């Protein structure tokens, strides 16, 4: 909502504070797709990636999972696999966050040193909310309240 209500958008510090949420979105997306592979009976095109898919399922689902360089490497490789892409194309058959493709396509950029999320990244980032938030902004002297 802040993007809508502030002409200047986010400060660099605010953008950087969203980086962990973006990384969590990537973890959630690749984990969901990997889990769906078995349920939808979709095979990897490159079966040599099977240990990496299994690693993602076994490790990324842990509550205290710390995202590691291995995770990024495996995610990039798996996302390029045609079987994973077929499973993604069938995402209407399971629950996948809307931003999955957007962020999985940008993994290499997101993990690069000095990366700062842009406003599009922040707008697409999904963060679980546990309450109702109110934002007020004015356009042409008309005050809007968004919940």
C-alpha positions, 0 to 999 in steps of 0.5 A: 500500500505504501507504493500507492500512498507515497510519491517517493516510494521506499527508501533503500533501507526499507527496500533492503528490509524486504529482501528476506521476505523475497527470499522466503517467497522463493523458498516457498515457491520452489518447495511448493513446486517440488512437492507438487511434482510427486502429487501430479505425477510429473517427472524431472526431464533431467533425473540427475537433478533428483537428489537436488529436488529431494534435498529441497523437499527434505531441508527447505521445509524445516521450520528453522531452515537457513537458506544456504548457497546450496539452496540457491544453486539447486533452486536455479538448476531445478527451475530450468528443468522442463519437468519443473516448468511443466509442474509450474504450468499446472499450478492451477491444480495446487496452491502456488503463490502468485509471485513464484515465476517472477522471483524464480526467474530472478534468483541469480539477480536477487542473490547477487551482492549489492542487490536492492529490491525495486518497487515491483519486487516489493509489490509482488512480494507476499507477506503473511498478515495476521490483522487488518491494516489501514492506509490513508492517502489523498488523490486530487483532494479526495481522501481514501481509506484502504483496509 
